[in-house]
Amino acid sequence: MITFISGGPDSLKLIRAFRNLLYDDEIAVIANTSDCIWSDGNILCPDLDDIMYLFSGNLNTSKWTGIKSDTYSTFNMLKKISPESKNLPIGEKTRAVSIARSNIFREGGNLTESTEYLCKYFGITARIVPATDNRYSAYAEIDNEIHSIPEFREIYMNHPDAEFRASVRIDSKKIPEISAKVKEIIEISDAVIIGPGRINTTLSPVFACRNFRNLLKNSFVISVLPCLPADYSPEKYPSFHKMLNVYQSISDIIIQDIKEEREIPGTVRLNTRLKSVHNAESLAWEIMSVIRSH
């Protein structure tokens, strides 16, 4: 089994490519849940849901988030009725998933149980699990302003370097614990692939779970770095550099893009720019050959 720790859209592109190399039941994905928020009385989990939409064939791959062909009549009507409303733009189909999950919570269930229920409904055979069942939130601080992770996505889409400049705050009454399902999956995995994608705002909250890094030390771990800003330096991007140190402590192999001028010592250089299906498939083949040789 190959397990992915998903870092957002770029991870989804790589996972899609791996589905051409493996059966879905040979793939597991651990999802960030620090972006889960209550909206309109129901719990919304964007990172987790996008993974389910990918495997069920419902993902909007023009934006790499949400359900394709979703409609926004409810949201648009609400904006007319309450112009001052700060509700997130949630489509009708996405709202239905959110309500179904919330109903399980209201009956005493948790995030793992609701994810299993939704995966069964969508006919997904891959193992998709939230990193933790504990409630916690992450916030991105950038330019002296604090944003929820869903809010920060809007910034990131227009300014990709914001991911490297942002620092992340974890808001939790206690340190979140990894779920029993996560521990089980990592222990039986042939390899764990981290990223590529948003290291600070999507992956670092997963690493914040208690004992998560220790668990990975017994696994064969491949980390795929995002493409660095042209002006990258540890001094200019300290939060990213801190996460890079974490990667170096847990990874057997770290992959960096072959075209970047600033080389991070000890990395393997491959083409990690997932601008097309062909690019993603090539990278998947390269990583799979490394796993098989291991």
Secondary structure, DSSP 8 states (H G I E B T S, - for coil): -EEEEEESHHHHHHHHHHTTTS-GGGEEEEE--TT-EEETTEEE-HHHHHHHHHHHT-B-TTTTSSBTT---HHHHHHHHH-TT-------HHHHHHHHHHHHHHHTT--HHHHHHHHHHHHT--SEEEESBSS--EEEEEETTEEEEHHHHHHHHHH-TTHHHH-EEEEE-SS--BB-HHHHHHHHH-SEEEEEEE-IIIIIHHHHTSBTHHHHHTTS-EEEE-----TT--TTT-HHHHHHHHHHHHH-SEEEEETT-SS--TT-EEE-----SHHHHHHHHHHHHHHHHH-
